[in-house]
Amino acid sequence: MKIAVLAEMAPAKAFVPIIQQLDADVIGLTHGHGVEEILGNYCTEIHSIGQSRGHGAKKRSNSKIATLVMEDVWRVIKFLRGRDIDLLMTCGNAGDVRKGISAAKILRIPNLHIEQDIYNPIEMLAFSNLVTVPSPEYKEYVEARYGLKNVHSIGGYPMAVYVDSLEMEDSDSVKTKYSVDEFYLLVLGGDVKGEDVPNIIRQVESLNTNILVVPFRFSESYVKSFIKSPNLKVLEGYVELPGLMEASKGIIYGAGMGLTIEAGVLSTPAVKIAGFHRKHASVDLAHEIGIEVAEIKDIADAVLEIKTPNGRKLVDDGKTAVKNTLEIIQNFDKLKTTSSGIQSFRSIWNARSEFK
């Protein structure tokens, strides 16, 4: 069996515990930074098919964006054509999924999509042959809300198993590397808008303590332009977040499912910033495991009362999810159906407009 997997950084972590148990040749298609570091050891070959055009990217017209997306889709098509791919696996709700499923549809390659955020999925999953979600409740939601067909509950998040198996860098080594003793970690991820950054910086500066800042979706220079306190240090380039989280006093993050799962599994005290994705599966999960979701104006107060999440159940559920996903892959020819179609596409498209 020959399987291609396509993902950005956080969703790529969901693939690892699945790939490890697959008896198949796995081709990794990376999208954005950090993915090759995660998937590289588990794939027979790995190739880049484009970059994320997130918040830190230069503003472009819709026509320019469409051109760039089509170039990336064509890049995926050229790479996959003639390779006898039996299955394309996608995960997440970013542009990589749109490009991957589009290419698979054109090449008639079956697609299995692992969905983690049922409130803001990518519209192209309407053309996937089979979609998995983390729970029966979420299965009912996507069927009713979007009219999706052939949805399977796998009972958890496979990424939790990946996080639980990580070998962490020694905390003292991390502190030495960044020349800090006690510190909080601030991650400015995909749930933060550019105009939010100054207010977030002011809130954490008021804590008057060491803060290591991971700009993630923003340029280092943009974030640095708002910093006045010497207590804040912006980290440049790719960083290993789990090791930093383990060494920190806690994490303050404006991001989604990936960091929520990591904070839960690692039992890292956490505050999630209430970003522009108000209805989001990561918000559900944060509440479920005891992470406060704080408004930007309340970040400092929330950090003073920061709590350790109770996320160990995520690992047990994650193992169940991996097992169920493997069974789906092994029986995919029997389980797959035609895609949900254009009506589901429109329903998801309209729902996504609420997140813009």
Residue pairs with C-beta under 8 A, 6 or more apart in sequence:
1 22
1 23
1 24
1 25
1 86
1 87
2 24
2 25
2 27
2 83
2 84
2 85
2 86
3 22
3 24
3 25
3 26
3 27
3 85
3 86
3 87
3 88
3 89
3 329
4 26
4 27
4 28
4 29
4 80
4 83
4 85
4 87
4 88
4 89
4 109
5 12
5 15
5 19
5 26
5 27
5 28
5 29
5 39
5 43
5 88
5 89
5 90
6 28
6 29
6 30
6 31
6 49
6 76
6 88
6 89
6 90
6 96
6 97
6 99
6 100
7 14
7 15
7 29
7 30
7 31
7 35
7 39
7 90
7 91
7 92
7 96
8 31
8 32
8 35
8 52
8 92
8 94
8 96
9 32
9 33
9 34
9 35
9 38
9 258
10 92
10 159
10 256
10 257
10 258
10 259
11 90
11 91
11 92
11 94
11 114
11 116
11 159
11 258
12 30
12 34
12 35
12 38
12 39
12 91
13 38
13 159
13 162
13 163
13 258
14 91
14 114
14 116
14 157
14 158
14 159
14 162
15 39
15 42
15 89
15 91
15 158
16 38
16 39
16 42
16 162
17 158
17 161
17 162
17 165
17 318
17 322
18 89
18 158
18 322
18 325
18 326
18 329
19 26
19 39
19 42
19 43
20 42
21 322
21 326
22 326
22 329
24 86
25 44
26 42
26 43
26 44
27 43
27 44
27 45
27 46
27 47
27 83
27 85
28 35
28 36
28 39
28 40
28 42
28 43
28 45
28 46
28 47
29 46
29 47
29 48
29 49
29 76
29 79
29 96
29 100
30 36
30 39
30 46
30 47
30 48
30 49
31 48
31 49
31 50
31 51
31 52
31 94
31 95
31 96
31 99
32 51
32 52
32 96
33 51
33 238
34 238
36 46
36 48
37 238
39 46
40 46
47 79
49 72
49 75
49 76
49 79
49 96
49 99
50 68
50 71
50 72
50 75
50 95
50 96
50 99
52 94
52 95
52 96
53 60
53 65
53 68
53 95
54 190
54 217
55 190
55 192
55 193
55 194
55 217
55 218
56 215
56 217
56 218
56 219
56 222
60 68
69 95
69 98
69 99
72 95
72 99
73 99
73 102
73 103
76 99
76 100
76 102
76 103
77 103
77 106
77 107
80 88
80 103
80 104
80 107
80 109
81 107
85 107
85 109
86 109
86 110
87 109
87 110
87 111
87 112
87 329
87 332
88 100
88 101
88 103
88 104
88 109
88 110
88 111
88 112
89 111
89 112
89 113
89 114
90 96
90 97
90 100
90 101
90 111
90 112
90 113
90 114
90 125
90 128
91 97
91 113
91 114
91 115
91 116
92 116
92 117
92 122
93 115
93 116
93 117
93 120
93 121
93 122
94 122
97 113
97 122
97 124
97 125
98 122
98 123
98 124
100 111
101 111
101 113
101 122
101 124
101 125
101 127
101 128
102 124
103 109
104 110
104 111
105 111
105 127
105 339
110 129
110 332
110 336
111 127
111 128
111 129
111 130
112 128
112 129
112 130
112 132
112 328
112 329
112 332
113 125
113 128
113 130
113 131
113 132
114 132
114 154
114 158
114 325
115 121
115 125
115 131
115 132
115 133
115 142
116 134
116 157
116 159
116 257
116 281
117 256
117 257
117 280
117 281
117 282
118 133
118 138
118 141
118 142
118 145
118 281
119 277
119 279
119 280
119 281
119 351
120 277
120 279
120 280
120 351
120 352
120 355
121 142
121 146
121 348
121 351
121 352
122 348
122 352
123 345
123 348
123 349
123 352
124 345
125 131
125 148
125 348
126 146
126 148
126 339
126 340
126 341
126 342
126 344
126 345
126 347
126 348
127 339
127 340
127 341
127 345
128 339
128 340
129 150
129 332
129 336
129 337
129 338
129 339
130 150
130 151
130 152
130 328
130 332
130 335
130 336
130 337
131 142
131 148
131 150
131 151
131 152
132 151
132 152
132 153
132 154
132 324
132 325
132 328
133 139
133 142
133 151
133 152
133 153
133 154
134 153
134 154
134 155
134 156
134 157
134 281
134 317
134 321
135 153
135 155
135 156
136 153
138 153
138 281
139 151
139 152
139 153
142 148
142 151
143 149
143 151
145 347
145 351
146 340
146 344
146 347
146 348
146 351
147 340
147 343
147 344
147 347
148 340
148 344
149 337
149 339
149 340
149 344
150 335
150 336
150 337
150 340
152 324
152 328
152 335
154 320
154 321
154 324
154 325
154 328
155 317
155 320
155 321
155 324
156 314
156 316
156 317
156 318
156 319
156 320
156 321
157 257
157 261
157 314
157 317
157 318
157 321
158 318
158 321
158 322
158 325
159 257
159 258
159 261
159 318
160 261
160 264
160 265
160 311
160 314
160 315
160 317
160 318
160 321
161 315
161 318
161 319
161 321
161 322
163 242
163 261
163 262
163 265
163 266
164 265
164 315
164 318
166 242
168 242
168 243
168 246
169 240
169 243
169 246
169 247
171 246
171 247
174 243
174 244
174 246
174 247
175 181
175 183
175 247
178 212
178 233
178 235
180 210
180 212
180 233
181 210
182 209
182 210
182 249
183 209
183 210
183 211
183 212
183 247
183 248
183 249
184 204
184 207
184 209
184 210
184 211
184 212
184 248
184 249
184 250
184 251
184 252
184 303
185 211
185 212
185 214
185 241
185 244
185 245
185 248
185 250
185 251
185 252
185 253
186 200
186 204
186 211
186 212
186 213
186 214
186 232
186 251
186 252
186 253
187 214
187 216
187 241
187 251
187 252
187 253
187 254
187 255
187 259
188 197
188 200
188 213
188 214
188 215
188 216
188 217
188 218
188 223
188 254
189 216
189 217
189 253
189 254
189 255
189 256
189 259
190 216
190 217
190 254
190 255
190 256
191 254
191 255
191 256
191 273
191 275
191 276
191 277
191 280
191 282
192 200
192 217
192 218
192 254
192 255
192 273
192 275
193 275
193 276
194 218
194 222
196 254
196 275
196 296
197 218
197 222
197 223
197 226
198 226
199 296
199 297
200 254
200 273
200 296
200 299
201 223
201 226
201 227
201 232
202 226
203 296
203 297
203 299
203 300
204 211
204 232
204 252
204 299
204 300
204 303
205 211
205 227
205 228
205 229
205 231
205 232
206 300
207 300
207 303
207 304
208 229
208 231
209 231
210 231
210 233
211 231
211 232
211 233
212 233
212 235
212 244
212 248
213 223
213 227
213 232
213 233
213 234
213 235
214 235
214 239
214 241
214 244
215 222
215 223
215 234
215 235
216 255
220 234
220 236
223 234
224 234
227 234
241 259
241 262
242 262
242 266
245 251
245 262
245 263
245 266
245 268
246 266
246 268
248 268
249 269
249 306
250 268
250 269
250 270
250 271
250 303
250 306
251 259
251 263
251 268
251 269
251 270
251 271
252 270
252 271
252 273
252 299
252 303
253 259
253 263
253 270
253 271
253 272
253 273
254 272
254 273
254 275
255 282
256 277
256 280
256 281
256 282
257 281
257 282
257 285
259 282
260 270
260 272
260 282
260 285
260 286
260 289
260 291
261 285
261 311
261 314
262 268
263 270
263 291
263 309
263 311
264 285
264 289
264 291
264 309
264 310
264 311
264 312
264 314
265 311
265 312
265 314
265 315
266 311
267 308
267 309
267 310
267 311
267 312
268 308
268 309
269 306
269 307
269 308
269 309
270 286
270 291
270 292
270 306
270 307
270 309
271 291
271 292
271 294
271 299
271 302
271 303
271 306
272 282
272 283
272 286
272 291
272 292
272 293
272 294
273 293
273 294
273 296
273 299
274 283
274 293
274 294
274 295
274 296
276 355
277 283
277 355
279 354
283 293
286 292
286 293
286 309
287 293
289 309
289 310
289 311
289 314
290 307
290 308
290 309
290 310
291 307
291 309
292 302
292 305
292 306
292 307
294 301
294 302
328 335
